Amino acid sequence: MAHLHIIYKVINKINKKFYIGYHKTKDLNDDYFGSGIVLKKAVEKYGKETFYKEILHIYTNEKKAFIKEKELVSKSLLESGTCYNLNEGGHGGFEAIRRMGKYNSCLNRKIIHNPVNNEMKKVLKEDLNSFLEKGWVLGFSKIHKKRLSLSGKIKIQSQELYVKDLKHLRQKDSLKNMMNIFNHLD
């Protein structure tokens, strides 16, 4: 079965506020209930049983569904205070996020450092080779790795100090020494 593109409305039985959204599915009876942040908070507050979902429109064409969502979730609707939507419609929910993620995701970036001046950057995978050709190195610098290691040790030791209380006063001295080393790294 081909994907269907639906425009749905989730309605709060108590206060009659609603959320209008887009959903891509093969099953009209799936349990999808919306991804809006305010809607999710309302469901937490009132309980899922106080909401119901209506399917307003069904399309086989994604673009037509987005046009309808844009028509229904307008700026004036957002300003009316009757809905849980935060943004105008027509952008496509998770599908749009997935498409944008290709460009904005941290997963598509690599950490590199310049061994000469210890400068660090996050660069897109497609730009990585040009930086590597200029002498940049993939990953964290040695100094940054040391700082990360020490900060982890400090956190662990400080937690142990709270738990073991005054029994291990010597650990406090080693903690101070580690913090001094951490503050003077460069």
SENU-221961 format. One record per residue (C-alpha): residue in one letter; x, y, z. Coordinates in nm, 3 decimals. Each point is the difference from the previous one (the first is absolute). Layout:
   r         X         Y         Z
   A         X         Y         Z
...
This chain:
   r         X         Y         Z
   M     0.000     0.000     0.000
   A     0.127     0.351    -0.082
   H     0.046     0.263     0.266
   L    -0.293     0.225     0.078
   H     0.045     0.361     0.102
   I    -0.258     0.104     0.256
   I    -0.100     0.321     0.167
   Y    -0.138    -0.076     0.344
   K    -0.141     0.190     0.295
   V     0.051    -0.101     0.364
   I    -0.264     0.158     0.225
   N    -0.004     0.047     0.378
   K    -0.348    -0.099     0.125
   I     0.034     0.222     0.307
   N     0.102     0.339    -0.140
   K    -0.068    -0.062    -0.372
   K     0.354     0.107    -0.095
   F     0.142    -0.193    -0.294
   Y     0.311    -0.082    -0.197
   I     0.005    -0.033    -0.379
   G     0.284    -0.196    -0.156
   Y     0.135    -0.196    -0.293
   H     0.083    -0.371     0.016
   K     0.139    -0.243    -0.256
   T    -0.127    -0.353     0.053
   K    -0.101    -0.329    -0.159
   D    -0.258    -0.067     0.273
   L    -0.278     0.253     0.067
   N    -0.065    -0.168     0.335
   D     0.354     0.029     0.134
   D     0.041     0.146     0.347
   Y     0.177     0.317    -0.114
   F    -0.127     0.288     0.209
   G     0.210     0.298    -0.103
   S     0.345     0.135     0.074
   G    -0.074     0.355     0.113
   I     0.181     0.100     0.320
   V    -0.300     0.183     0.148
   L    -0.231    -0.285    -0.098
   K     0.226    -0.251     0.176
   K     0.000     0.213     0.317
   A    -0.380     0.027    -0.013
   V    -0.030    -0.378    -0.037
   E     0.226    -0.039     0.306
   K    -0.213     0.248     0.195
   Y    -0.349    -0.123    -0.097
   G     0.070    -0.365    -0.090
   K    -0.020    -0.158    -0.345
   E    -0.357    -0.118     0.063
   T    -0.123     0.361    -0.007
   F     0.114     0.040    -0.362
   Y    -0.129    -0.145    -0.322
   K     0.129     0.008    -0.357
   E    -0.189     0.080    -0.318
   I     0.140    -0.053    -0.348
   L    -0.091     0.313    -0.194
   H     0.153    -0.073    -0.342
   I     0.174    -0.290    -0.171
   Y     0.236     0.050    -0.295
   T     0.220    -0.220    -0.213
   N     0.211     0.305    -0.081
   E     0.222     0.153     0.270
   K     0.001     0.349    -0.153
   K    -0.380     0.019    -0.003
   A    -0.006    -0.102     0.367
   F     0.248     0.275     0.090
   I    -0.205     0.257    -0.191
   K    -0.310    -0.102     0.198
   E     0.189     0.010     0.331
   K     0.128     0.349    -0.085
   E    -0.356     0.107    -0.081
   L    -0.135    -0.137     0.330
   V     0.280     0.101     0.239
   S     0.027     0.369    -0.080
   K     0.151     0.289     0.191
   S    -0.348     0.116     0.104
   L    -0.075    -0.347     0.143
   L     0.323     0.007     0.201
   E    -0.088     0.343     0.138
   S    -0.353    -0.108     0.094
   G     0.118    -0.207     0.297
   T    -0.232    -0.289    -0.092
   C     0.272    -0.240    -0.114
   Y     0.312    -0.172     0.129
   N     0.196     0.068    -0.320
   L     0.303     0.227     0.031
   N     0.083     0.047    -0.368
   E    -0.190     0.051    -0.321
   G    -0.076    -0.316    -0.194
   G     0.145    -0.121    -0.326
   H     0.346    -0.100     0.116
   G    -0.048    -0.369     0.057
   G     0.086    -0.089     0.358
   F     0.253    -0.283     0.032
   E     0.043    -0.038    -0.376
   A     0.123     0.358    -0.020
   I     0.224    -0.053     0.302
   R     0.150    -0.310    -0.163
   R     0.064     0.190    -0.324
   M     0.156     0.293     0.187
   G     0.203    -0.233     0.219
   K     0.204    -0.090    -0.304
   Y     0.145     0.351     0.020
   N    -0.029     0.092     0.368
   S     0.068    -0.319     0.189
   C     0.296    -0.029     0.235
   L     0.037    -0.349    -0.144
   N     0.113     0.155    -0.328
   R     0.277     0.196     0.168
   K     0.348    -0.108     0.106
   I     0.219     0.153     0.268
   I     0.343     0.106    -0.123
   H     0.288     0.192     0.153
   N     0.299     0.194    -0.122
   P     0.311    -0.143     0.169
   V     0.189     0.329    -0.047
   N    -0.231     0.228     0.200
   N    -0.236    -0.261     0.160
   E    -0.305     0.164    -0.159
   M    -0.298    -0.237    -0.019
   K    -0.294    -0.002    -0.242
   K    -0.301    -0.206    -0.099
   V    -0.014    -0.036    -0.378
   L    -0.239    -0.166    -0.241
   K     0.117    -0.336    -0.132
   E     0.012     0.136    -0.355
   D     0.241     0.278     0.111
   L     0.223    -0.230     0.202
   N     0.254    -0.084    -0.272
   S     0.080     0.365    -0.072
   F     0.087     0.054     0.369
   L     0.204    -0.321     0.021
   E     0.202     0.111    -0.306
   K     0.083     0.324     0.186
   G     0.151    -0.192     0.293
   W    -0.301    -0.029     0.229
   V    -0.038    -0.328     0.190
   L    -0.317    -0.200     0.057
   G    -0.118    -0.021     0.364
   F     0.078     0.186     0.321
   S     0.341     0.148     0.074
   K     0.213    -0.166     0.270
   I    -0.060     0.296     0.233
   H    -0.375    -0.021    -0.046
   K     0.005    -0.377     0.062
   K     0.197     0.061     0.321
   R    -0.250     0.266     0.113
   L    -0.292    -0.234    -0.070
   S     0.170    -0.280     0.191
   L     0.078     0.221     0.299
   S    -0.348     0.150     0.010
   G    -0.145    -0.352     0.004
   K     0.234    -0.103     0.280
   I    -0.083     0.315     0.198
   K    -0.373    -0.071    -0.030
   I     0.045    -0.362     0.107
   Q     0.226     0.089     0.291
   S    -0.222     0.285     0.117
   Q    -0.297    -0.239     0.003
   E     0.205    -0.252     0.198
   L     0.096     0.272     0.248
   Y    -0.362     0.084     0.066
   V    -0.086    -0.366     0.049
   K     0.296    -0.092     0.221
   D    -0.009     0.337     0.179
   L     0.291     0.079     0.234
   K     0.157    -0.347    -0.001
   H     0.228     0.079    -0.292
   L     0.140     0.347     0.054
   R     0.306    -0.093    -0.205
   Q    -0.220    -0.030    -0.309
   K    -0.091     0.367     0.037
   D     0.368     0.090    -0.030
   S     0.035    -0.209    -0.316
   L    -0.318     0.160    -0.133
   K     0.147     0.347     0.058
   N     0.320    -0.106    -0.179
   M    -0.197    -0.133    -0.295
   M    -0.202     0.323    -0.019
   N     0.322     0.203     0.002
   I     0.137    -0.210    -0.287
   F    -0.330     0.037    -0.186
   N     0.002     0.381     0.039
   H     0.361     0.036    -0.117
   L    -0.019    -0.212    -0.314
   D     0.062     0.187    -0.326
